[in-house]
Amino acid sequence: MDLNWRKSTYSAEGGGNCVEIAPVPHGTAVRDSKNPTGPRLDFPATAWRVFLTDLPG
């Protein structure tokens, strides 16, 4: 399955230490941008919304 991965526009400020996200059925996938062929984490949509809501603003 080809996914549409994207990085935050803030990733340039982190010295290359960033993650990428992609929509998947029923949620969001997350991977290390330095290891795109490595493992990924899949989060259900409800868990991803809770994560985003709890991020400091």
Buried (B, 14 or more C-beta within 10 A) or exposed (E): EEEEBEEEEEBEEEEEEBBBBBBBEEBBBBBBBEEEEEEBEBBEEEEBEEEEEEEEE
